Amino acid sequence: MVAFGKKLKERQIQEWQGYYINYKVMKKKVKEYADQIQAGALNQRHVLKDFSRLLDMEIEKVVLFLLEQQGVFANRISQLNEQQDSLQEQPDISKVTELREAYRNVGRDLLKLLFFVEINAIGLRKILKKFDKRFGYKFTDYYVKTRANHPYSQLQQVFNNVGLGAVVGAISRNLADLQDREGSYLSIYDQPALSLQDPVVDSMEAAIDRLSYSTNFLNFSVQRSLIMLEELPTPIEEHVDDQRYHFMSLLLNLANTFLYMINTYIVVPTADDYSMSLGAAATVCGIVIGAMAVAQIFSSVYFSAWSNRSYFKPLVFSSIVLFVGNVMYALAYDLKSIPVLLIGRIFCGLGSARAVNRRYISDCVPLRIRMQASAGFVSASALGMACGPALAGLLQTNFKIYKLTFNQDTLPGWVMAFAWLIYLIWLCISFREPAQETDEVRNIPQKSNTENDALERGVVQPLLLKSVGDEQDNEGDQECDGSEEAPEESRRPANSILEAYRLLTPSVKVQLFIYFMLKYAMEVLLSESSVVTTYYFSWSTGTVAIFLACLGLTVLPVNILVGSYISNIFEDRQILLASEIMVCLGILLSFQVIIPYSVPQYVCSGLLMFVSAEVLEGVNLSLLSRVMSSRLSRGTYNGGLLSTEAGTIARVIADVTITLAGYLGQSKLLNVTLLPSLLICIVSIFATCRTYNSLY
């Protein structure tokens, strides 16, 4: 991020300007230390001591002001409480209304204080990362470990929301008491499920969540959704215009994601049988499954560009194309035509509107619920992945209507065609096109997941995160030289895929390669499952469907486990490397070495590979969302598109590999397809070790 100091200055509350951490001065100090060490005038021990003292003073300044403001809020609430007590004896509707507005005003002022704490925490984290980067020393480790648990440490106060949470609780309770509850004598403590529908309370709770440990799983899900957000939080009043948000439109976008994932995986259990019924080899299933991914490489780009102008039209186009594609897929059986089958799957891929779904969430959903919406996107994808094979397992029938055949091969196409037709009707009736953003609104920066980490993961965790994003934290030394101009170039989105690629640092490229590797390994496992299990174990279509559905059902539990627990115990880079090794182990155990090849070996190794890949995907995307350039947070060629393209290309190559390996015979298919997975996985492990060793 360029010129963070300037952005920090622009967003400061003017009357509190003297109480923010002096980011510019600390940056100058870092530059001075570097020059003096190079000249031999200072040693590293003196630098560490002096900079620690400077940070302590800056943090103390923030904390003392924070405590002073908490006292002011407590006094204001106490006075309002006295007024409320007097109203109990002599109720007056006009005075009750005035009192409620007074409590809201306290809440609005508290939001400013919460933003004050948040932006100081971000500045603190950034200056620590800058120091580590400049001197190649793990100063952040030393500083946080020596301050985090010390009884006199004031570092905790920057991230401590206990006092602020008490103020939020007092405002919420009193507003609830003043609310007309139609004669009810119950309080918010008696019925915690009763929510106070007050925008001020909602905003305060959202701000507290950003300063707390409670939204860790949601944040993890947001990062997995590939919805790239911008870098610096905005003041509370600079939020997405609620007029652009429409709940039913959001629900339709999530439904589109859910149906598309079902459409992707519903053919996996029967693709080999369908290919054989049309006179092709069973391994042609790789091409049948992969044709959808091939088309998605192109559809992701034009849908991303189309979403710059509209959301409704691309969703309508997507539904129509998917309807046509599924009808063609189903008709291929009676037409005895492999080309029709493949064209149908290509049409399905051309209808992939996931770029539109992501874009709607990032552009049209208000900040206070954007995290939940992004988590919903991930959940819808995971459920669709599990429901696809499960649905295929239920479609075990065979009958004809006129000249149309309805069996386990064609029913997935007919069912999905009907589903997309119903969805299209629902879309036309219920979707509301968001109002076009004005230039003024479009230029407002959005809230970032990148720096939210510092607030969402408590005291020690955020400051100890070894984010490889430091490489792209190119604030440079413009501010240190007295120049705080933030070039417009630094905020302009990439205009082409090549320009977007040039914005990737070496560490980001490694993250994308890891994403490529895990998608390749997962696609090999899933796409060839029907062929492998039929050859070795004589599994029926229903059995394959149950196996694949069980794999898909592990996605959400794994997300919860990693997002809520594992990521709180270990650093992301440690989880990343460990999960890569476990994927590699799962691949090794999948090879056919012992004859006969047993069901327990296949199921256990496949489960280990899939679950480890899911953990790896979550942590990898979590890191990726923090290390990409801010210029890739918006525009057509954004970070989400690049990540999607990397994963889609991996799936295409994996499916082509399965088809080519089929020419060697089904007896060699398993080992031949696992070998490239193993080699790519080993390369990714070495790349990860090399990258992190150079950074840490």
N, C-alpha and C positions, 0 to 999 in steps of 0.2 A: 504494500500500500504506500503510495507516495504522499508526502506531506501530511502525515497523521497529526502532527502538531497544529497545523492550520485548521484541520477539521475539528480537532479538539477545542481549539479556541473559538471557532464559530458556534459550537454547540454549548458553550458555557453559559450558565445563568449569570447575567451581568452583575447583579448585586452580590453574588457569591464568588466573584472572579478571583479574589485573593486567597481562597481556601482550596483551590484545586491543586493537585500535584503539579509542580513546575516541570512539565515534560521537556520543554525546550532547553532549560538550564541543564537538566540531567543529560540530555543528548550532547550538549556542548562539553559537559564534563567527560563523557565517554570518549569524545574525540580528543580532548586535551590529554587524557590518560594515555591514549594510544600514541600520540605524538611524543609525550614525555618518556614513555617506556622505550620507544624506538630510539630516542636520543640518549637513553641511558640515565636520565635524570630521576627516574622513579623505578622502584621494584614492584613486583606484582603484589606482595604482601601489603605494602603501603596503599596500593590502589584499592584492594579489597576492603581494607579497614576504612578508608576515607569514603568510598562509595556506599558502604553499609551505613555509615553515620549519616550521609546525605539522605539515603532512603528512609532511615528511621525518623529523621526530622520531617520529611515530607509526609510520611504516613501519620505521624503524630499531629501535624497540622490538620489533616483531613479528619482524623478521629475526634479531636477536641471540638471541631466545628460540628461534627455529626452528633456528639453527645449534647452539645449546647442546643441544637435544633430539636433533638428529641425532648429536651426539657420544655422548650417553647410549645411543642405540640401537646405535651402532657398538660401544660397549664391551660391551653386553649380548650382542650377536651374537658378538663375539670370544670371550667367556667360554663361550658355548654351543658354539662351534666346537671349543674345547679339549676340552670334555666329549665331543663327538662323535668326535674323534680318538682319545681313550682307548678308546672303545667299539669301534673298528676292531680293536684287539688282543684285547679280551675282550668279545665280544658278549653283551648281556643284554637279553632282550625287554622286561622291565619298565622298565629304564632307557631303552631306546629309546622306549618309549611316553611316559615322563615327559619326555624331551628333545623329542619332537615337540610335546607340549602346551606346553612352555616356549617353543618357537618360535612356536606359535600365539598365546600370550599377548603376545609381542613384536609380532606382527602386529596383534592387537586394539588394543594401545596405539598402534601406528602409525596405525591408522584414526582414532583420536582426533586425532592430529597433523594428518592430512590434512584432517579436518573443520575443524580450527582454521585452517589456511591458507585453506581454501575460504571460510569465513564472513568472514574478514578481507578477502579479495579482494572479496567482494560488498559489504561495508560501504564499502570504499575507492571502488569504482565508484559507489555510490549517493551518497556525499557529493560526489564530483566532479560528478555530474549535477545535484545540488541546487544547487551553487555556480553552475554555468552557467545554470540556470534562474532563479535569484534575481537574478543580475546581468546576464544577457543577454550574457555574455562567454564566449568559447571557451577557458576556462581549462584544460579537459581536454586540448585540443590542445597548449597551451603546456607543461603539466606533463609529459605523457607524452613529447613529442618531446625535451624537454631532459633527461629522466631515463632513457628507455628504453635508449639506446645508450651512455650515459656510462660510462667504465670504473669509476667509483666509485659508480655508481647502485645503490641497494638495492631499487629498485622491481622489478627483474627477479627478485629472490629470492622475492618474493611469489608469482610465477607459475612459478618455475623448479622443475622436478621431477627434476633430474638427481640430486641427493643423495638425495632421497626414493625415486627410482626404483632407486637402487643398494641401498638398504635392502630394498625390496620384492624385488629380484632375489636378494639374499642369503637372505632368509627362504624364498622359493620354491624355490631350489636345494637348500637344506639339508632342507626338508621332502620334496622329491623324492628326495634321497639316502636319507632314512630310511624312505621308503615301500617296502613289500614288492613288489619287482619280479620275484619268482619266479626269482632267480638271474641276472637280466640285469645285464651290466656296462656298459650304455649309460647315459649321463647325459642330462639334459634338453637339453643342447647338441647331442648326437648325434642325438636324435630330437625336434626342437622341436614336431612334430605331437602328441607325447604330452602330453596335458594333465593337470595335477595336479588331481584332483577334490577340492579342499579348499575349503570355504566361505570360510575366512579369506583364502586366496589370491585367490579370485574377487572378494571384497569389496575387497581392496587394489587389484587391477587395475582394477576399476570406478572406484574413487576416483581412481587415477592418471589414468585416461582423462578424467575430468572436469577434471583439472588440466593436460591436455595438448592437443596440436594434432591428435591422431590421429583423433578421432571427429567431425571437421567434417562429413563427408558424412552420417553417421548423424544428427547433430543437425539438419542441413538437412532430412533426410527426416522426422524427427519433427515439425518445424514444419509441413511440408507436409501431414502427416496430420490436421491440425486437432484433434489431441488436446491440449487445453489443460490444462496442469498449474499447480500453485500456486506461490507466490512464493519461499518461503524454504526452503533445504535443511534437512532434519532430521538429528539425530545418526544415526550409522550403525545403532545398535540400534533406531531407530524405522523399521522397514521394513515393507513389505506382508507380511502373514502368508503364508508360502509354502504354507500349507494351502489357500488360496483358488485357487492357481494349478494348472492342469492343462494339460500340453503339448498333448494331443489336443484339448482344448476351444479352446485358442488357434488350433490348426491349422484347426479347423472354422470359427472366425470369419474367418480369412484366406481359407478356401475360399469362404465365403459372399460375401465382398467380390469375389473373383475371378469367381465365377459371375454375380454381379449385373452387373458391368461387361461381361461377355460378352453377357449378356441385353440390356443397354442398346444395344450397338452392332452386334449381329449382324443387326438388321433394316435398318440404314442402307443397305447397297448395294441392297436389293431392295424397299424401302418404296414407291418410286415405281411400280415394275412391279406390285406387289401392289395398289396403289390403282387403277391403270388396269384391272387384270383384274376389279375389282369395279364398274367403271363410273364411277369418280371421276377427277378430273384428277390428273396426276402430282404436282402441287404439294401435294396433300392429304397427301403423305408428311410434310410439316411437322407436321400435326396428329397423324398416326399416331405419329411419333417423340416429339412433345412431350407426348402424353397420359400417358406414363409419368412425365415430369417434373412434370406438374400434380399427379398423385396423390402424388408424393414430397414435395411441399410439406407435405401433411398427415401422411403416414406418418412423416416425420422427427420430428414433435412427439410423436405417441403412442408411437412406439418408444423415444424418449428417456425419456419418462415411465415406460413399462413396464419399462425396464432398471433403474429404481430398486428394483424388487422381484424381478425374475427375469431371467435371460439365456436359459435353455433354452426357456421357453414362447414368447417372441417370435420366436426362431429357428425353432421348429416352425411357428408361425403364418405366418411369412415364407415358408417352404418350401412350405407348402400353397397359399397364395395365389398364389405364383409358378407353381406347377404348374398350377393352374386357369387362370390368366391366359394361359399359353403354349398350353394346350390350346384355349382359346377363340380365340386368335390364329390357330392352325392351322386350326380348323374353319370360320372365317369364309369361307375360299375356297369350300368346298363348299356353304355356306349362302348364298353370294352376298350377304353382309351387311356393310356398312361399320360399322354400330353394334356388331356382335359383335366386329369387329376392334378398334375403339376401346376397348370395354369390356375386352377381353383385355389391351390395353396399360395401361389404368388399373389393372387388378388387379395387373399386374407392378409398377407404381409403388407400389401400396399394400403391396407386400411388401418394400420397401426397408428392410433392417435395418442399414444402415451406421452408424446412431447406436448400435446395440447393439454392433457390432463395435468401434467406437472406445471405447465405455464399458467393454467387457470389458478392453481393453488398459490403460486408465488406472486401472481399479479393481482388477483381479485379477492383473496381471502384476507380478512383483517388480521393484524399481527397477533391479537389476543387469542385467536383460535387456529393460527396457521400451523403451529406445532402439532395440534391434534389432527388437523386435516392431512398433514404430511404423513403422520403415523397411520391414518386411515388408508392412505394410498399404498403404503407398504403392506398393511394387513389385507387389503383387497387383492393385491397381487399374490400374496401368500395363499389366501383362501382359494383364489382361482386356480392356482397351481395344483392344489390338493383336490379340488372338486373336479377338474378335468378328467384325470384318469378314473376317479371314482364314478363319475357319470358314465364313462365308457363301459365300465364293468356292469352297469345296470341295463345297458342296451343290448342284452343278449336275446334277440328274437329274430324271426325270419318270416316275412310275409310279403305279398305283392298287392298293389292297388293299380289296376290297369296294367301298364307295362313298367311301372316303377317298382324297384326292389327295395325293401326296407329290412336290412339286417345289421349285424354288428359293425360292418364296414361302412355302410352308407348312413346309418342313423345319426352318427356324430355330425355329419354335414347337414342333414335335415333338421335336427334339433337346434343346432347353432343358427341355421338360417331363420328358423322360427323365432328364436330368442332375439336376433338382431332386428327382425321385423317389429316385434313388440317394443324393443328399445327405441327404434326409430319413431314409432308413434308417440311413445312417452316423451321423447326428446322434443318433437315438434309441438307438443301440447304444453310442456312444463318448463323448457329451458328459456332463460332470459339473457339476452346478449348484454354483457356489461357495457356501460357507457364508456366511450373512448376517453382515454386520459388526456387532459390538457398538458401543454408543455410544462406548466408550473408544477403539476402533480408528478409528471414523469421524471422530473429532475430531482425529486426528493429522494435521498438515499433511504435504503431500507435496513431493517434490523439484520444483524449478522449472526449466523451460527458460529462463525469463526471466533468471535470474541465472546459470545455468550458462554462458551465453555468455562471461562474464567469465573463466571458467576454461578453456573449451574452445578459445578462439581465440588463445591465446598471450598475449604481453605487451602489444604495442601495439594490436592490433586491438580487443580488447574495450573498452578504455578510450576509444578514439576513435570507437566506434559512436555515431552520433547518433540514439539511440533516441527516437522521438517518444513513447515511453512515459513520458517525464518529466512529461507533462501529467497522467497519472493516478497519479503517484507522490506522492499527497497525504498524505504523512506529516504535512503541515501544520506548524504550529508548536506542536503540543501538547506535544512533548517540550521544546521550547525554553522553554515557559512553566512547565515543571516538572510538567506533567501527562502521564503516560505510560500513561494508560488506553487500552486498545485496545477500542473499542466492539464489541460482538457484531455490530452492524449491518454492520461492515466485512467480516465473515467469512461472513455469511449469503448463500446463493445467491439469485439473482433468482427471484421467484415467478410472473412472467408475462413474456410476450414484450415488453410495453410497458415493464416495469421494466428488463428487460435492455437495451432500446433506450436508455433514459434513462442507463444507465451508460456509454454510448459517448461518448467525447470526439470533437471535430471531426476530429482526425487519424485516429482509428479509422474514422469514417464515410467518410473519403476512401479508406482502405485497402479497405473493403467495396465502395465504388463501383468501385474499380479491379478488384476481383475480379468484380463484376457485368459490367464492360466486357469483360474477357478471356473470360469464359464465354459472353457474347453473341456475340462475334466468332468463337470456336471453334465454337459450335453452328451458326452460319450456314454456316461453311465445311464442316463435316461433314455436316449434315443435307441441304443442297441439292446435295451433290457428285454424287449419282447423276443428278439431273435435269439439272444443268448439263453434266456430261461426256457424257451421252447426247445432249443437244441440240447441243452444239458439236463433239464429237469422235466421236460414235457408239460410245462405250466400252461394252463388255459388262459384265455384272454381275461377272464374274471380275476384269476390269481395275480396276473401281472398288474392289473388295475389296482388291486388292493395293496400290493407292494409299493407302487408308485404313489398312491394316495397317502400311505403311511409316511413315506419320505416327505411329501409335501406338508403334512401336518406337523412336522418337526420345526418348521420355519419360525412360527410365532413363539413357541416355547424357547427356542434357541435365542431369539431376539431378546426376550424378557430376561433370560439368564445372563446373557452377555451385557445387555444395557443396564441392568439393575444391580448386578453383583460382580461379575468377573472384571468389568472395566473399572470398578471401584477399588479393586485389590491390586491389579497389575497395570502397568503402563501399556498403552495401545501398541507400541512397537514390540513389546514382549509377547502380547497375545497374537500379534500379526505373525511373528516368526514361529511361535509354537503351533499355530493352526496350519501354517504352510507345511511344517514337518509332519503334522498329523494327516494332512491330505496326501502327502507323499507316502506315508505309511499305509494309508487306505488303498492307494493305487498298487503298492507292492503286494499287499495281501490279496488283491483281486486277481493276480496272475494265475493262470492254470499251470501249476507245477506238479501237483499231486493228482493222480488219476485213481478213482473218478473224482471229478469236480463236484464238491458237495454244496448243498443248499445253505448250511450254516456259514460256510466260508464266503459264499457270494453275498448273502444277506448282511452278515456282520461287516465285511469289508466295504460293501456299498453304503451301509448306514454310517460307518466311520468316515468314509470319504465325503458323503453328502453333508453330514452335520458339521464336519470340520470346514468344508467349503462355505457353509452358511455362516459360521463364526468368522471365517476369513473375510467373506464378503462384507459383513457388517462392520468389522473393524477397519478394513481397507477403505470402504466408502466414508467411514467416519473421519479417517485421516485425510482422505482425498478432498472432502468438503472443506477442510481447514487449510489446505496447502495450495489450492488453485488460486490463480490471479483473480483479483476483484473484477477485472474486465470480462472474465468468463462467467460472471454471475447473471448476465442479462444478454439480450440480443438473440439472434438466431443461432449463432455458433457458440453456445454456452457450455459450461462444464458438464451439465447433465447430458447434452447431446454427445459430447466427446466420449464420455463414459459408456453411454448406451451403444455407440458405434463400436467401441472396443469389444464390448461383450457380444454384440450381434455378429461381428466378424469372426469371433472365436467360435460361436455356435455354427456358423456356416462352414468353417474349416473342419470342425469336428464331424459334422454330418457328411461332408464330402469324403473325409477319411474313412468313415464307416462304409460308405458305398464302394470306394476303391478297394478297401480291405476285403470286401465280399468276394472279389474275383479270386482271392486266394483260397476260398472255401470257408464254410462256417466253422470248421474245427479250428481255424487259425484266427478267426475274427477277434476274439477276446484279447489275446496277447498282442496282436498287431496294433489294435487301436489303443491299448493301454500304454504301449511303449512311447508314443509321442507325448502322452499326458505326463508320463514319468519324467521324460527329458525336460519338458517345459517347466515342470514343477521344480526340478533340481536347479535349473537356471534361475528361476525366480527366487529361490532360497539364497543362492549365492549373490544375486543382485541386491536382495534385501540386506544381507549381512554387510556387503561392501558399502552400500549407501549409508546405513546407520553407523557403521564404524567411522566413516569419513566425517559424519556430522557430530558424533558424540565421542 
